[in-house]
Amino acid sequence: MFTPERMIQISVLFSGRDVEKVAECVIQNGSIQIADAADMDEWAGELGRPDGKEISLEVRQRREKIESLVKSLKLSDKLTGVTPIEGNWSDLDRQIVEIEKEFQAISKNYETALKKLQGLREIKTRTENFPKLSLTLKSQGRYSYLTFETGQIPERNFKLLEEKLQPILHVLIPLGTVKGMTSILSIVLKRDSDSLKSALKDTGFQALQAESEIVAFNEDLMEHIDEEIESAAKQVAEIKSRLQKIAESHQDFLRRALYRIRHEKLTEKIVDYFRKTDKTYLLAGWLPENERRSFKSDIKKATRNHCVITETPAEKVASVKDGKLEVPVKLNNPGFFKPFELLTTAYGLPVYKTIDPTPFLGISFLLMFGMMFGDVGHGLILALLGGLMAFKGKKVLIKRAGLLALYAGVASIGYGFLFGSIFGLETVLPAIWLKPIESIGTLFKVVIYFGIGMITFSIVINIINGIISHDILGCIFNKAGLLSGLLYWCGIVLVTRALQSETSSAIPVLIPILMIASGILLFLQQPIVHLLKGKKLFPEGVATSIMGGIVEMLDIGLGFLANTVSFIRVAAFGLAHVGLFMAVFSLSESVSNVAASAAIQIFGNILIIGLEGLVVTIQAVRLEFYEFFGRFFRLTNSEYVPIREKFEFK
């Protein structure tokens, strides 16, 4: 808590005979973030790499087939509880080929049938736009997305025409037969018009003459299309059922085979990280300090104690001390604060050993959210929704987001009691603290002092981070350093005393002295830093240095002022919450109908919960990121990603 979890760099030297056993141990233990030893220690770069085995075409094809079958049959690729399939791959390959042939035969029919069904539905949708009484063939431009032909073919050629039209989406309707000639109406999409004309030509089609180019268009046509769609839908359902049976009968085999090929691929990747001598191999990586015992125990068991294990605290690794390598970070917060890691990581990860602000963020976020969204009823609804997500959600992300909503709802309930507000009603509950709309001045004072506290805390954290990182000059001179803090705190005292009405509120002499002294030191920070580092005092000239000092002072002063005033938005949104309810109630009272009035109030509450809840969340997060994190947060891109998270086998 308060800093990321302590990490150690671990190295394992073992015999070449145990390569596969060690790789398997790494997978089963799952806690190490494996790395190249040469990245941690330069001398390891002189060691060789394992002789990489080129993956054969047979192995690549096997892996592609299994992955493809699992995906195509919509089988779960989450392999929790699955055991790898055993047996010789040559025997297993034959079974894979048989499954593939069975699937492809049915899959091809499924794709054809599905395409036909979709096309028929498209034709129906577009045909419904035709006039209900008649279809004028002379004006086909009116239906530019369809092509239709009406005429006669020899009765004996009707089946031949059906066969020729089979590859394309079509509707073919026999209109009657007289003297061996069958009248037909055929409809296809515009893109298939050439195929239609070719098929008609091959079957002796005779088009209607111009004087008779009006065809009755009644419900029989739509009924025929509906019959075609129903038949195609049944065919799709039957084929889909057969595919489902294939999936059910082979899922155990395919998922176990998938486990085995992924296990093999992972083993290959792990071995690629090893370094080697003639007879030994070297494994290196990062481990959380609290997991090193179990890892060491598993490694010793796998190698029968024929190994040498070296542990080095992360901060003492040579490449880390030189700044060439960043230590992977794993946040370490108690269960209550775990959901707030979603917000922290949205901003970034703190550098190893610096302050993790998650606990402070959690507390301040709830205080701000509750004040902006203070209502017992709305908080209760938000808490219930959050609880549902937290306890019914399947994914960790959903569960944590649910807990965030639950906490925010509870904070809103608490402030609702403090403000005496439930579903916008201000007269039902007594206010334990104050009514926002009646105590605007008090509310604004509270949030201003809260903002001062947040900014002060950010300066303190920045100074601590500087001490941890051995950046003493940064602790003193940067924009959130000790001197800037003194300037800010002295300014707060002066402004506070100036605003007080009491004439006896004298300002201590020490305050202006500290303010002037810190201001002068900040103004002269560049030459002072250069002097301490043994550099030229004014490398760019005295005038440039003076202008730089002035700009720096203005930046610090205006920055503190803007950051402090920015917290007024907390009170403003708290008042807006009340104001929105006043608007909803005024609108509902202007309606004489009781049902309509109730509907307005219900809809208004829903709108406020959804819209304002989102806006308030954004504002609270913005204050955390820009006014708080921005002063001290030192970012890293190095996240601790153990084998168990990168590859899910357990």
PLY file of the C-alpha trace (Angstrom):
ply
format ascii 1.0
element vertex 650
property float x
property float y
property float z
element edge 649
property int vertex1
property int vertex2
end_header
0.00 0.00 0.00
1.13 3.57 -0.89
3.93 2.20 -3.11
3.95 -0.53 -5.79
4.71 -4.04 -4.65
8.39 -4.78 -4.02
9.99 -6.68 -6.89
13.08 -8.85 -7.10
15.20 -9.86 -10.06
15.71 -13.60 -9.97
18.24 -15.69 -11.93
18.31 -19.48 -12.13
21.33 -21.41 -13.43
20.50 -25.03 -14.25
21.65 -28.02 -16.27
20.88 -28.33 -19.97
19.17 -31.64 -19.20
16.42 -29.79 -17.32
15.44 -27.22 -19.97
11.98 -28.67 -20.64
11.32 -29.27 -16.93
12.22 -25.68 -16.04
10.08 -24.31 -18.87
7.16 -26.44 -17.64
7.75 -25.22 -14.07
7.64 -21.59 -15.26
4.29 -22.24 -16.96
2.71 -24.09 -14.05
3.93 -21.63 -11.41
2.92 -18.67 -13.59
4.27 -15.89 -11.34
7.46 -14.84 -13.11
7.70 -12.16 -15.76
10.39 -13.73 -17.86
13.10 -11.48 -19.35
16.38 -11.68 -21.21
19.22 -11.86 -18.70
21.31 -9.61 -20.98
18.87 -6.74 -20.35
19.62 -6.94 -16.63
23.33 -7.71 -16.63
25.73 -6.85 -19.46
27.88 -9.92 -18.89
24.92 -12.17 -19.74
24.96 -10.73 -23.26
28.15 -12.69 -23.90
26.30 -15.95 -23.32
24.80 -17.80 -26.25
21.15 -18.39 -27.02
19.45 -21.77 -27.30
19.59 -23.34 -30.73
16.20 -22.32 -32.05
14.33 -25.12 -33.76
12.68 -24.01 -36.96
8.98 -24.76 -36.85
8.15 -27.19 -39.63
5.39 -26.63 -42.17
3.56 -29.65 -40.72
3.51 -28.14 -37.22
2.36 -24.72 -38.50
-0.45 -26.28 -40.51
-1.53 -28.40 -37.54
-1.70 -25.35 -35.28
-3.62 -23.35 -37.88
-6.14 -26.18 -38.37
-6.83 -26.56 -34.66
-7.14 -22.81 -34.04
-9.41 -22.47 -37.09
-11.68 -25.37 -36.10
-12.08 -24.08 -32.54
-12.97 -20.62 -33.86
-15.27 -21.85 -36.65
-17.17 -24.21 -34.36
-17.44 -21.38 -31.81
-15.81 -23.38 -29.04
-14.46 -21.61 -25.97
-10.73 -20.92 -26.10
-10.61 -20.32 -22.34
-8.71 -23.37 -21.20
-9.32 -23.27 -17.46
-9.57 -26.84 -16.18
-8.57 -28.36 -19.55
-5.80 -30.97 -19.69
-3.55 -31.40 -22.75
-4.39 -34.26 -25.09
-1.96 -37.14 -25.07
-0.76 -39.34 -27.88
1.40 -39.24 -30.98
0.76 -36.25 -33.22
0.73 -38.44 -36.35
-2.28 -40.33 -34.96
-3.93 -37.16 -33.73
-3.40 -35.44 -37.09
-5.51 -38.07 -38.83
-8.40 -37.34 -36.48
-7.96 -33.59 -37.02
-8.13 -34.08 -40.81
-11.32 -36.16 -40.47
-12.96 -33.46 -38.33
-11.85 -30.79 -40.79
-13.34 -32.68 -43.78
-16.60 -33.25 -41.93
-16.81 -29.60 -40.98
-15.88 -28.24 -44.41
-18.48 -30.37 -46.20
-21.27 -29.04 -44.01
-19.84 -25.54 -43.67
-19.85 -25.02 -47.43
-23.53 -25.98 -47.59
-24.24 -23.69 -44.64
-22.61 -20.69 -46.30
-24.53 -21.32 -49.54
-27.86 -21.75 -47.74
-27.29 -18.70 -45.56
-26.35 -16.59 -48.58
-29.53 -17.74 -50.34
-31.68 -16.91 -47.30
-30.17 -13.44 -46.94
-30.66 -12.78 -50.65
-34.29 -13.88 -50.58
-34.97 -11.60 -47.63
-33.32 -8.74 -49.48
-35.43 -9.42 -52.59
-38.58 -9.53 -50.46
-37.72 -6.23 -48.78
-37.17 -4.54 -52.12
-40.12 -6.21 -53.85
-42.44 -4.90 -51.14
-41.72 -1.42 -52.48
-43.51 -2.31 -55.75
-47.03 -1.02 -56.44
-49.57 -3.39 -54.94
-51.75 -3.69 -58.08
-49.43 -4.02 -61.06
-45.80 -4.14 -62.19
-44.97 -2.09 -65.29
-42.10 -3.74 -67.13
-41.50 -0.73 -69.38
-40.41 1.36 -66.38
-37.77 -0.86 -64.78
-35.70 2.23 -63.99
-38.08 2.81 -61.10
-36.70 -0.40 -59.54
-33.02 0.07 -60.39
-31.89 -2.33 -57.69
-33.77 -5.31 -59.21
-34.01 -6.98 -62.61
-37.15 -8.87 -63.56
-38.23 -10.72 -66.68
-41.66 -12.03 -67.65
-42.30 -14.34 -70.57
-42.61 -17.98 -71.63
-40.36 -21.00 -71.84
-41.08 -24.56 -72.97
-42.58 -26.52 -70.08
-39.86 -29.16 -70.35
-37.16 -26.50 -69.74
-38.51 -25.19 -66.44
-36.35 -27.52 -64.30
-33.33 -26.71 -66.46
-33.90 -23.01 -65.79
-34.08 -23.68 -62.05
-30.72 -25.47 -62.21
-29.07 -22.65 -64.15
-30.33 -20.03 -61.70
-29.22 -22.05 -58.66
-25.84 -20.25 -58.23
-27.48 -16.81 -57.97
-30.11 -15.32 -55.67
-33.43 -15.36 -57.46
-37.19 -15.71 -57.31
-38.73 -17.83 -60.10
-42.53 -18.03 -60.20
-44.50 -20.16 -62.69
-47.65 -18.25 -63.71
-49.37 -21.10 -65.63
-48.92 -23.46 -68.57
-50.80 -23.33 -71.87
-50.07 -25.59 -74.87
-46.68 -26.72 -73.53
-45.45 -23.17 -72.78
-45.01 -22.06 -69.14
-45.36 -18.37 -68.30
-42.83 -17.24 -65.71
-41.87 -14.21 -63.62
-38.20 -14.08 -62.58
-36.62 -11.56 -60.22
-32.91 -11.17 -59.41
-30.70 -8.45 -57.97
-29.31 -6.02 -60.54
-25.81 -7.41 -60.22
-27.04 -10.84 -61.43
-28.95 -9.58 -64.49
-26.41 -10.96 -67.00
-26.59 -14.42 -65.42
-30.38 -14.32 -65.60
-30.44 -13.35 -69.26
-27.91 -16.07 -70.13
-30.00 -18.73 -68.34
-33.19 -17.55 -70.03
-31.53 -17.61 -73.45
-30.34 -21.20 -72.90
-33.89 -22.36 -72.05
-35.74 -20.82 -74.98
-37.20 -17.83 -73.22
-39.68 -15.65 -75.11
-40.26 -12.21 -73.59
-43.69 -10.58 -73.50
-44.39 -8.13 -76.29
-44.56 -4.43 -75.47
-48.31 -4.22 -75.72
-48.70 -6.79 -72.96
-45.94 -5.56 -70.65
-48.17 -5.07 -67.63
-48.23 -8.01 -65.23
-50.72 -8.48 -62.44
-48.95 -8.12 -59.11
-50.96 -9.51 -56.25
-50.39 -11.26 -52.95
-49.50 -14.56 -54.70
-46.05 -13.19 -55.49
-45.31 -12.30 -51.87
-46.65 -15.67 -50.70
-44.31 -17.43 -53.11
-41.34 -15.43 -51.86
-42.34 -16.18 -48.24
-42.45 -19.91 -49.07
-38.98 -19.68 -50.59
-37.70 -17.86 -47.47
-39.29 -20.40 -45.13
-37.74 -23.29 -47.06
-34.30 -21.61 -47.03
-34.60 -20.84 -43.30
-35.38 -24.49 -42.52
-32.36 -25.57 -44.54
-30.11 -23.12 -42.65
-31.46 -24.31 -39.29
-30.88 -27.97 -40.21
-27.31 -27.36 -41.30
-26.66 -25.22 -38.22
-27.94 -28.07 -36.06
-25.55 -30.48 -37.77
-22.64 -28.08 -37.15
-23.66 -27.87 -33.49
-23.59 -31.66 -33.23
-20.09 -31.70 -34.72
-19.00 -29.08 -32.18
-20.48 -31.05 -29.27
-18.99 -34.36 -30.36
-15.47 -33.01 -30.93
-15.16 -30.12 -28.46
-13.28 -32.11 -25.83
-10.73 -33.36 -28.35
-10.26 -29.95 -30.03
-9.95 -27.93 -26.81
-7.45 -30.39 -25.37
-5.52 -30.29 -28.65
-5.66 -26.47 -28.50
-4.23 -26.58 -24.99
-1.37 -28.78 -26.16
-0.39 -26.63 -29.17
-0.54 -23.43 -27.09
1.47 -25.12 -24.39
4.08 -26.08 -26.99
4.19 -22.55 -28.40
4.57 -21.05 -24.94
7.36 -23.47 -24.07
9.20 -22.45 -27.23
8.86 -18.75 -26.35
10.12 -19.32 -22.79
13.15 -21.28 -23.96
13.96 -18.49 -26.44
14.55 -16.17 -23.44
17.15 -18.50 -21.90
20.90 -17.88 -22.15
23.32 -20.82 -22.29
26.86 -22.04 -21.91
28.11 -25.43 -23.08
26.30 -27.38 -20.36
24.15 -24.91 -18.43
21.24 -22.57 -19.06
20.31 -19.26 -17.42
16.75 -18.11 -16.72
16.07 -14.53 -15.57
12.98 -12.53 -14.78
11.00 -10.42 -12.32
9.02 -11.64 -9.32
6.93 -9.94 -6.64
8.77 -10.39 -3.36
5.87 -12.30 -1.78
5.93 -14.96 -4.53
9.61 -15.77 -4.57
9.41 -18.63 -2.06
6.86 -20.65 -4.00
8.76 -20.05 -7.25
12.08 -21.12 -5.74
10.47 -24.20 -4.24
8.99 -25.23 -7.60
12.26 -24.64 -9.47
14.26 -26.68 -6.95
11.74 -29.48 -7.22
11.87 -29.44 -11.03
15.69 -29.56 -11.10
16.04 -31.89 -8.09
17.99 -29.07 -6.34
20.56 -29.06 -9.16
20.35 -25.30 -9.67
21.76 -22.01 -8.43
19.20 -19.29 -7.65
20.23 -15.64 -7.25
17.93 -12.92 -5.92
18.57 -9.20 -6.27
16.26 -6.41 -5.04
14.99 -4.54 -8.10
16.50 -1.20 -7.09
19.97 -2.78 -6.82
20.04 -4.24 -10.32
22.89 -2.54 -12.22
20.86 -1.65 -15.32
18.09 -0.22 -13.12
20.52 1.98 -11.19
21.99 3.20 -14.49
18.52 4.12 -15.73
18.74 1.70 -18.67
15.97 -0.59 -17.44
12.63 0.09 -15.77
11.32 -2.21 -13.08
7.90 -3.70 -13.91
5.21 -2.32 -11.62
2.48 -4.21 -9.80
0.08 -2.09 -7.77
-0.41 -3.29 -4.22
-3.60 -2.00 -2.64
-6.03 -3.44 -0.07
-9.26 -4.96 -1.37
-11.35 -1.83 -0.78
-9.09 0.29 -3.01
-8.60 -2.32 -5.78
-11.45 -0.92 -7.95
-9.83 2.53 -7.92
-6.81 1.06 -9.70
-8.98 1.30 -12.83
-8.77 5.10 -12.55
-5.08 5.17 -11.62
-4.04 2.94 -14.53
-6.21 5.00 -16.90
-3.73 7.81 -16.18
-0.70 5.51 -16.10
1.51 3.45 -13.80
3.71 5.09 -11.16
7.45 4.51 -11.40
8.67 1.68 -9.16
9.08 2.70 -5.48
7.36 6.08 -5.96
4.03 6.82 -4.27
1.00 4.94 -5.58
-1.82 7.52 -5.23
-4.66 4.98 -5.52
-5.78 5.15 -1.83
-5.74 8.97 -1.87
-7.59 8.99 -5.19
-10.22 6.62 -3.80
-11.02 8.79 -0.80
-10.94 12.15 -2.62
-12.93 10.82 -5.60
-15.75 9.63 -3.35
-15.79 12.92 -1.43
-16.07 14.94 -4.65
-18.53 12.61 -6.39
-20.78 12.48 -3.35
-20.89 16.26 -3.00
-21.73 16.74 -6.70
-24.30 13.92 -6.75
-25.68 14.11 -3.19
-29.08 12.45 -3.12
-30.23 9.45 -1.08
-32.55 8.08 -3.78
-30.16 8.49 -6.69
-27.29 7.12 -4.65
-29.37 4.07 -3.74
-30.16 3.34 -7.41
-26.50 3.79 -8.37
-25.40 1.52 -5.52
-27.89 -1.18 -6.53
-26.74 -1.09 -10.16
-23.12 -1.21 -9.06
-23.80 -4.10 -6.70
-25.48 -6.01 -9.53
-22.45 -5.51 -11.77
-20.02 -6.39 -8.98
-21.69 -9.62 -7.88
-23.17 -10.83 -11.18
-20.44 -9.72 -13.60
-18.19 -12.45 -14.96
-15.16 -10.39 -15.97
-12.83 -8.78 -13.43
-13.14 -5.43 -15.22
-16.95 -5.48 -14.92
-16.77 -6.48 -11.26
-14.37 -3.66 -10.39
-16.38 -1.11 -12.35
-19.44 -2.32 -10.45
-17.68 -1.84 -7.12
-16.72 1.70 -8.18
-20.37 2.46 -8.91
-21.37 0.86 -5.59
-18.91 3.02 -3.63
-19.99 6.14 -5.51
-23.63 5.34 -4.75
-22.89 4.96 -1.04
-21.03 8.30 -1.07
-24.06 9.91 -2.74
-26.35 8.43 -0.10
-24.13 9.85 2.65
-24.14 13.33 1.15
-27.88 12.97 0.50
-28.44 12.67 4.24
-26.06 15.58 4.87
-28.00 17.71 2.37
-31.46 16.33 3.26
-32.27 15.31 -0.33
-34.07 12.22 -1.65
-35.06 12.04 -5.33
-34.76 15.81 -5.40
-37.24 16.34 -2.57
-35.72 18.77 -0.07
-38.52 18.67 2.53
-38.75 14.95 3.29
-35.43 14.53 5.12
-33.84 16.99 7.55
-30.41 18.24 6.46
-27.75 16.99 8.87
-25.26 19.56 7.55
-26.74 22.14 5.14
-29.03 22.74 2.19
-26.76 23.55 -0.80
-29.13 26.08 -2.36
-29.45 27.92 0.97
-25.75 27.85 1.90
-23.92 28.63 -1.33
-21.19 30.64 0.36
-20.40 27.89 2.87
-20.34 25.25 0.11
-17.91 27.28 -1.98
-15.61 27.82 1.00
-15.57 24.10 1.76
-14.60 23.09 -1.78
-11.92 25.80 -1.99
-10.32 24.55 1.22
-10.70 20.99 -0.05
-8.86 22.02 -3.24
-6.12 23.67 -1.17
-5.76 20.43 0.76
-5.54 18.36 -2.46
-2.89 20.64 -3.97
-0.93 20.68 -0.71
-1.03 16.91 -0.57
0.18 16.68 -4.17
3.19 18.88 -3.27
4.00 16.67 -0.28
3.83 13.51 -2.44
6.04 15.14 -5.07
8.66 15.98 -2.45
8.56 12.40 -1.14
8.92 11.02 -4.69
11.89 13.31 -5.24
13.57 12.04 -2.08
12.92 8.41 -3.10
14.35 9.10 -6.57
17.33 11.04 -5.10
16.23 14.15 -7.01
16.92 16.65 -4.24
17.13 19.69 -6.52
13.77 18.73 -8.04
12.28 18.46 -4.54
13.28 22.03 -3.88
12.94 23.88 -7.19
10.36 22.26 -9.46
6.80 23.56 -9.85
5.50 21.28 -7.11
8.64 21.45 -4.96
9.32 22.82 -1.50
9.82 26.45 -2.57
6.68 26.46 -4.72
4.80 24.94 -1.79
6.03 27.65 0.58
5.01 30.32 -1.93
1.56 28.74 -2.27
0.97 28.29 1.44
2.10 31.83 2.27
-0.17 33.17 -0.48
-3.11 31.21 0.96
-2.48 32.69 4.42
-2.27 36.24 3.04
-5.46 35.88 0.97
-7.33 34.26 3.85
-6.35 37.01 6.28
-7.20 39.71 3.73
-10.71 38.30 3.28
-11.40 38.13 7.01
-13.38 41.04 8.39
-11.73 41.09 11.81
-9.25 43.93 12.16
-7.27 41.96 14.71
-6.22 39.33 12.19
-2.60 40.47 11.95
-0.28 38.67 9.55
2.78 37.06 11.20
6.05 38.63 10.04
7.42 35.22 9.10
4.79 34.75 6.34
5.85 37.61 4.02
9.53 36.84 4.73
9.08 33.21 3.65
7.02 34.26 0.64
9.59 36.77 -0.58
12.51 34.42 0.08
10.91 31.48 -1.75
9.92 33.79 -4.63
13.48 35.08 -5.01
14.95 31.57 -4.91
12.46 30.38 -7.54
13.27 33.40 -9.69
16.98 32.55 -9.46
16.55 28.79 -9.67
18.33 28.40 -13.03
21.62 30.06 -12.01
21.47 28.39 -8.56
21.04 24.93 -10.10
23.83 25.62 -12.59
26.09 26.76 -9.75
25.42 23.61 -7.72
26.09 21.44 -10.78
29.29 23.31 -11.63
27.96 24.76 -14.86
28.01 28.27 -16.30
25.58 30.51 -14.38
23.97 32.19 -17.39
24.61 29.94 -20.43
22.07 31.85 -22.55
22.78 35.32 -21.20
21.61 37.33 -18.18
18.61 38.91 -19.95
17.32 35.55 -21.12
17.73 34.14 -17.62
15.79 37.08 -16.12
12.95 36.66 -18.61
12.92 32.93 -17.89
12.64 33.62 -14.18
9.74 36.01 -14.67
7.88 33.56 -16.90
8.52 30.76 -14.41
7.13 32.84 -11.52
4.02 33.77 -13.50
3.52 30.15 -14.52
3.77 28.91 -10.93
1.52 31.64 -9.51
-1.19 31.43 -12.18
-1.00 27.65 -12.15
-1.69 27.46 -8.41
-4.50 30.00 -8.73
-6.17 28.15 -11.63
-5.79 24.77 -9.92
-7.35 26.03 -6.69
-10.26 27.82 -8.36
-10.89 24.73 -10.50
-12.29 22.93 -7.45
-15.21 25.38 -7.39
-16.78 23.12 -10.01
-17.48 20.59 -7.23
-19.81 23.06 -5.51
-21.17 24.26 -8.86
-22.24 20.76 -9.89
-23.70 20.16 -6.45
-25.86 23.25 -6.96
-26.65 22.21 -10.54
-27.98 18.91 -9.18
-30.49 20.86 -7.09
-31.24 23.25 -9.93
-32.10 20.44 -12.33
-34.61 19.08 -9.86
-36.19 22.50 -9.46
-36.65 22.60 -13.25
-38.17 19.10 -13.29
-40.59 19.90 -10.47
-41.60 23.21 -12.06
-42.33 21.45 -15.34
-44.34 18.71 -13.66
-46.39 21.25 -11.67
-47.28 23.10 -14.87
-49.07 19.98 -16.16
-52.60 19.44 -14.85
-52.73 15.74 -15.71
-51.54 13.65 -12.74
-50.17 10.83 -14.91
-48.27 13.23 -17.14
-46.85 15.03 -14.08
-45.66 11.72 -12.60
-44.14 10.70 -15.96
-42.20 13.98 -16.12
-40.80 13.43 -12.64
-39.83 9.81 -13.36
-38.23 10.68 -16.70
-36.48 13.67 -15.11
-34.97 11.48 -12.40
-33.78 8.93 -14.95
-32.22 11.69 -17.06
-30.47 13.24 -14.06
-29.13 9.88 -12.86
-27.80 8.94 -16.28
-26.60 12.22 -17.71
-25.46 14.04 -14.60
-23.95 10.86 -13.15
-21.72 10.62 -16.21
-20.80 14.32 -16.18
-20.01 14.28 -12.46
-17.77 11.25 -12.89
-15.87 12.97 -15.70
-15.42 16.13 -13.61
-14.18 14.22 -10.56
-11.70 12.24 -12.66
-10.55 15.43 -14.38
-9.77 17.08 -11.03
-7.87 13.98 -9.92
-5.80 13.78 -13.09
-5.01 17.43 -13.78
-5.03 19.13 -10.39
-3.69 16.23 -8.30
-1.76 13.65 -10.36
-0.24 16.26 -12.66
1.99 17.65 -9.88
3.74 14.49 -8.76
2.90 11.46 -10.92
5.98 9.92 -12.53
4.91 7.60 -15.32
6.34 4.28 -16.45
5.30 1.98 -19.28
6.69 -1.10 -17.57
3.83 -3.20 -16.19
4.29 -6.50 -14.38
2.76 -9.15 -16.65
3.33 -12.67 -15.30
3.07 -15.77 -17.46
-0.30 -16.66 -15.91
-1.90 -13.45 -17.17
-0.30 -13.38 -20.60
-1.21 -16.98 -21.35
-4.29 -18.43 -19.67
-3.81 -22.10 -18.94
-4.89 -22.32 -15.33
0 1
1 2
2 3
3 4
4 5
5 6
6 7
7 8
8 9
9 10
10 11
11 12
12 13
13 14
14 15
15 16
16 17
17 18
18 19
19 20
20 21
21 22
22 23
23 24
24 25
25 26
26 27
27 28
28 29
29 30
30 31
31 32
32 33
33 34
34 35
35 36
36 37
37 38
38 39
39 40
40 41
41 42
42 43
43 44
44 45
45 46
46 47
47 48
48 49
49 50
50 51
51 52
52 53
53 54
54 55
55 56
56 57
57 58
58 59
59 60
60 61
61 62
62 63
63 64
64 65
65 66
66 67
67 68
68 69
69 70
70 71
71 72
72 73
73 74
74 75
75 76
76 77
77 78
78 79
79 80
80 81
81 82
82 83
83 84
84 85
85 86
86 87
87 88
88 89
89 90
90 91
91 92
92 93
93 94
94 95
95 96
96 97
97 98
98 99
99 100
100 101
101 102
102 103
103 104
104 105
105 106
106 107
107 108
108 109
109 110
110 111
111 112
112 113
113 114
114 115
115 116
116 117
117 118
118 119
119 120
120 121
121 122
122 123
123 124
124 125
125 126
126 127
127 128
128 129
129 130
130 131
131 132
132 133
133 134
134 135
135 136
136 137
137 138
138 139
139 140
140 141
141 142
142 143
143 144
144 145
145 146
146 147
147 148
148 149
149 150
150 151
151 152
152 153
153 154
154 155
155 156
156 157
157 158
158 159
159 160
160 161
161 162
162 163
163 164
164 165
165 166
166 167
167 168
168 169
169 170
170 171
171 172
172 173
173 174
174 175
175 176
176 177
177 178
178 179
179 180
180 181
181 182
182 183
183 184
184 185
185 186
186 187
187 188
188 189
189 190
190 191
191 192
192 193
193 194
194 195
195 196
196 197
197 198
198 199
199 200
200 201
201 202
202 203
203 204
204 205
205 206
206 207
207 208
208 209
209 210
210 211
211 212
212 213
213 214
214 215
215 216
216 217
217 218
218 219
219 220
220 221
221 222
222 223
223 224
224 225
225 226
226 227
227 228
228 229
229 230
230 231
231 232
232 233
233 234
234 235
235 236
236 237
237 238
238 239
239 240
240 241
241 242
242 243
243 244
244 245
245 246
246 247
247 248
248 249
249 250
250 251
251 252
252 253
253 254
254 255
255 256
256 257
257 258
258 259
259 260
260 261
261 262
262 263
263 264
264 265
265 266
266 267
267 268
268 269
269 270
270 271
271 272
272 273
273 274
274 275
275 276
276 277
277 278
278 279
279 280
280 281
281 282
282 283
283 284
284 285
285 286
286 287
287 288
288 289
289 290
290 291
291 292
292 293
293 294
294 295
295 296
296 297
297 298
298 299
299 300
300 301
301 302
302 303
303 304
304 305
305 306
306 307
307 308
308 309
309 310
310 311
311 312
312 313
313 314
314 315
315 316
316 317
317 318
318 319
319 320
320 321
321 322
322 323
323 324
324 325
325 326
326 327
327 328
328 329
329 330
330 331
331 332
332 333
333 334
334 335
335 336
336 337
337 338
338 339
339 340
340 341
341 342
342 343
343 344
344 345
345 346
346 347
347 348
348 349
349 350
350 351
351 352
352 353
353 354
354 355
355 356
356 357
357 358
358 359
359 360
360 361
361 362
362 363
363 364
364 365
365 366
366 367
367 368
368 369
369 370
370 371
371 372
372 373
373 374
374 375
375 376
376 377
377 378
378 379
379 380
380 381
381 382
382 383
383 384
384 385
385 386
386 387
387 388
388 389
389 390
390 391
391 392
392 393
393 394
394 395
395 396
396 397
397 398
398 399
399 400
400 401
401 402
402 403
403 404
404 405
405 406
406 407
407 408
408 409
409 410
410 411
411 412
412 413
413 414
414 415
415 416
416 417
417 418
418 419
419 420
420 421
421 422
422 423
423 424
424 425
425 426
426 427
427 428
428 429
429 430
430 431
431 432
432 433
433 434
434 435
435 436
436 437
437 438
438 439
439 440
440 441
441 442
442 443
443 444
444 445
445 446
446 447
447 448
448 449
449 450
450 451
451 452
452 453
453 454
454 455
455 456
456 457
457 458
458 459
459 460
460 461
461 462
462 463
463 464
464 465
465 466
466 467
467 468
468 469
469 470
470 471
471 472
472 473
473 474
474 475
475 476
476 477
477 478
478 479
479 480
480 481
481 482
482 483
483 484
484 485
485 486
486 487
487 488
488 489
489 490
490 491
491 492
492 493
493 494
494 495
495 496
496 497
497 498
498 499
499 500
500 501
501 502
502 503
503 504
504 505
505 506
506 507
507 508
508 509
509 510
510 511
511 512
512 513
513 514
514 515
515 516
516 517
517 518
518 519
519 520
520 521
521 522
522 523
523 524
524 525
525 526
526 527
527 528
528 529
529 530
530 531
531 532
532 533
533 534
534 535
535 536
536 537
537 538
538 539
539 540
540 541
541 542
542 543
543 544
544 545
545 546
546 547
547 548
548 549
549 550
550 551
551 552
552 553
553 554
554 555
555 556
556 557
557 558
558 559
559 560
560 561
561 562
562 563
563 564
564 565
565 566
566 567
567 568
568 569
569 570
570 571
571 572
572 573
573 574
574 575
575 576
576 577
577 578
578 579
579 580
580 581
581 582
582 583
583 584
584 585
585 586
586 587
587 588
588 589
589 590
590 591
591 592
592 593
593 594
594 595
595 596
596 597
597 598
598 599
599 600
600 601
601 602
602 603
603 604
604 605
605 606
606 607
607 608
608 609
609 610
610 611
611 612
612 613
613 614
614 615
615 616
616 617
617 618
618 619
619 620
620 621
621 622
622 623
623 624
624 625
625 626
626 627
627 628
628 629
629 630
630 631
631 632
632 633
633 634
634 635
635 636
636 637
637 638
638 639
639 640
640 641
641 642
642 643
643 644
644 645
645 646
646 647
647 648
648 649
